[in-house]
Amino acid sequence: MSDKPAVCVRIADDLLAAAIGEASPGAVERVERHVADCGACRRELQGYRALDGAVAALRAEPQPAGQAAQARLRLESKLADLRQRLLTYRVFPSPLGNILIARSELGVSLVEYLDRATSLRSSRLANEPGVETAEGGEELEAAYRDLMEYLCGRRHRLDWPLDLRLTRSAFQRAVLQATAAIPYGAVVSYGGLAHDIGRDSAPRAVAQALRWNPLPIVIPCHRVIGAAGTLTGYAGSKLGLKERLLAIEGVPTTKAGDGPAIRAQAMYVLYPGDREYCVPTCPSLDTRPPAPLIRFGARQHAEAAGFAPCATCRPDLHPISR
């Protein structure tokens, strides 16, 4: 999966051929015109040429025809491997501090809070095994614009193609996939998320998996809270960012004895498996066994997620007064 511009996709073969010296004059001219205006493809061409140089000695040695063909195949294999391992990145300013965004050919792989830092040395990418990095361009700027629209409240989804290569285990991947399904403006508990993936006894493991979420905001771990409604842990120790992100989405919070917490009585609730949302005092909830509830900060967010107002408590006619 790739969201490269169509012109970049069409010229990909010519780009590789030009790098290894086997393009026709017309193809070389097309590549030169294209990379003059496209920074991403220009950097890709430079990477190909650097790798081609690494095997120049192999090409220079006298070899039987069969070995020359094998050398060419090895070169193409190395180029393909480089493309698979390459992550392009940029560091951008934001209201939450500097944020690094990195992506592969498959999609966005990392969104990382860097506070005031501006270099790759401050990123987890600097020590990530099996990854090659290069500074990226236009496609990351587009992602940054989307992110800023979200932080300004003008966008409710970041529909980016994602590459989860930086996840640490199959369990973490399952946790992240369940977290990605939490609607905008809603919160669930770690226990509720553990229930969603069939691991009711593992809320602590869920919390630890989210601690190393490589894609905060995009995979919204800020929407996961403690069982008592407290805003526990976020991106290591950035609890204030969690509170700010929830405020953007209209989730009401308050200061409690143990730190910030949601205002549960000021939020609409959804019982697991239901298609109707309620006010927290709905009498229908009294007849249900206790269960982790999904809570919405606003009726419009519950309805945007596909849920209808409860026919018993009628939150559409009797909304919560804050």
N, C-alpha and C positions, 0 to 999 in steps of 0.2 A: 504494500500500500504506500502510495506517495502522493503528495499534493504539489509536486513540482509543476511549474508552468509547462504547458504543452510544447512550447518551443524548445525548452530544455530537454524534455523527454525525446523529442525528435532528433536532437543533435547529439544524443549520448553516444551513439556508435561512432560518429565522426570524431567526437572528442577523444575517445580511446584510440582510434586509428591515428589521429594526429600526434598523440603523445608518444606512440611507439614507432612513428615514422613511416606508416603504411597508408596514409590517406592520399587520395588523389588531390591534384592542385585545387580543383573546385571545392573539395571538402575542407581543405586547409583554409581556403579563403572564407568559407562559411563559418568555420570555427573562430577564425580571427575576428571577423565582424561581430560574432555573437559574444565572445568573451570580453570584447572591448566595452560592452554595456552591461554584462552580467557578472557580477562579482562572485556569485556562488560557483558558476561553471568555470570561471577563471581560476579559482582556488582548486577546483577539482582537477583541472588540466595540469596545474603545477604539481599536485600530488602524484598524478600519473607519471609525469616526466621525472619526478624525483625517484619513483620506484623503478622506472625504466633505466635510469642511470645506475641503479644498484646492480642491475644485471648486465650492464654494458660489457663488462669483462667477459662474461659468458658468451656474449654475441661475437666478441672480437676473436676468440680462440677458434682456430680451424677445427671444424667438426664435420663428420659425415652428415648427409642430408637428414637422416632419421633423427640424429641428435639435435639438429637445428629445429626440427618440428617440435620435438619434446621441450626444447628450451622455450619456444614460443608458447606452448601450452602452459608451462610453469609460470611464465610471466603473466599470462592472462589470468591464471589462477590466483597469483599474488595480488594482482590489481583488483580482482573481485573480492578477495579477502580484505583488502584495505578498505574498499567501499563498505563492506559489512561492519567493520570495526570502527569506522570513522564517525565521530560525533562532532558536529559543529556547534559552537556556543557563542553567546553574547552576554554581557553584563549590562543591565539596564537600571536606571533610577526608577523608584516608585515611592508612593506614600508609605510603604512598609519597609523602606530601606532598599539597598541595591539587591536586585534579583538576577540570578543567572538562569538562562533558558538554554537547554541543549537539545539537539535532535539528531536522529539518524535518518537514513533513507526511508525508514518505516514510519517514523513519527517522533513526537516529542518524548524524550527520555528522562529529562531532569528539569525540575523547577526548584531552585535552591535560594534560600535567604542568605545573603552575604553581609547583612548589616551595612557597615561603611566600606567594606573591602571592595576592590574593583578588579582583581586579577584572578586568573585561574588557580594560582597557588593557594588561594583561600577556599577552593572548592573541593568537594569529595572526588571530583573527576581527576584531580592531580594524582590521586593514589588508587584509582580504580583499575584493576588488572584487565588486560585484554581490550583496552579502549585506546584509540588514537584520537587526538583532538585537533581541531583547527578552528580559527575564528570564523564565524558564519556571517551571513548577510541578510538579504531581503526576506527570506522565508521566516527568519527569526524576528525580524522587525514586524511582520504581519502578526505573529503570535503575541508580541509585546503590545501591539495596539489592541488586540482582543482582551488581553489581561487588564490593561488600563481601563477599558470600557467596563469590565466587570468591577474593578475597584471603585469606579465612579457610579456604580449602580445602574448603568445603562445596558448591561448584558447579564443574563441569568445562566448562561451555559458557555462552556469552552469546548466546542465540538472539534477538538483536534484529533488527528490520528495519533495513537500512543504506541510507544515501544517500551515494554516493561522489562527490558534486559537488565535493569539495575535492581530488580527485586531479588531477595535473598533466598526464597524458598517457595515451594508450591503453596504452603500455608499462607505466606504473606500475599502471594498473588490472589488467592481466594478472598482474603480480607480486603484487599484493595478493590477487587471487582465488586464486592458487596458494598463497600463504601461509596464507590462511584454511582451507585443506584440511589443514594439518599437524595431526596428532592431538594431543590433550592428553598431556603427559608425554613428547613426542618432540622430537627435534631433527634438522634437516637442514642441510647446508652451503649457502652461497650458490651454489656450483657446482651442487649438486643441484637447487636451485630454478631456476637458469638452464636446466638440462636439462629440467625439467618444463614450461617454457613454450617449449621449442624454440629456446633461445638459448644453446647451450653455451658460446659464447665471450664471454658477457656477465656473468660473476659480479660484476664491479665495478659495472656499470650496475644490476644487481639490488640490490646493497648501497646504492647511492645512492637508488634508488626507495624502499627501506625506510626510509632516513634521514628521509624526508618522509611516512611513513605517518601519515595523519590519524586513524587509529583504533587506536593501540597497545592491547594486551591483547585487544581484540575481534578484530582481525586480528593474530594472535600473532607479530609479527616477533621477539619475544624467543626464539622457537624456532629461529631461523636463526643458524648459527655459522660460524666460519672453517673452512677446509679441514683445518687441523690440530687442530680441536676448541676453538680459543680463542674466548672470548666477545667478539668484536670489535663495536664501535660499537652504540649503542642510543639512540634518541630524541635524537640529537645527541651528547651526552657523558655520558649517564646509565647507564654500564656497571654500576654497583652495582645499579640497579633491575632490569636484565636478570638478574643473578645471583639476586636475591631472587625474581623471578617463576619462574625455573626451579626454585628450591628449593621453592616452593609446590607445583609439579607433580611433585616427587620426582626431578628430574634431578640426579645427583651431580656436584659440581664440586670442583675443587682449585685451589690456587695454583701457577701455572707461572712460568717465567722471564719470559714475555711478558704475564703477568697471569692472570686466572682462565680456566680451561678445563674442559671436561667430563672426567669420568673414563671414558674410552671403554671400558676393559676391565671396567668395572662396569655396562655397559649392554647390553641385548639389541639385536640388529641385524636389519634387514629389508633383503634385497637388492631393488633396484628390480624391480617386476613380480611378485614372489613373494607368496604368500598365507600363508606360514609364517615365523615369526620364529625366530631362532637365538641361541645364546650366541656371543660373538665368536670362540671357538676352534673353531667347528663345522667339521669337515673338508670339508663340502660347499662352503664358501666358497672353499677353496683351488683348486677347479676352475673358478671363475668369473673372467672378466676384471675388472680393477679398476673399481669404480663407486662413486659417492657413496651411502653407506648411510643409511637412516633408523635412528636409535637411540632406544630407549625406556628410560626410567629404571626401569620396573617391568613385570613380566609382565602384570599386570591391565590396564595401560593399552594394551598391544599387543593383548590379547584384546578389550578394550572397543572398539577400533578395527576389529575384525572379522578379526584374524589368528589363526592357529592355531599351536601349538607345532610345531617342526620334528620330523619323524619320525626324523631321523638323530641329532641331538644331544640331543633330548628335554629342553628347558629346563623342562618341567613336572615332570619327575622329577629333574633335576639343575640346580636354579636357581643363579644366580650368588651366590656368597658374598661379602659386603662386609665 
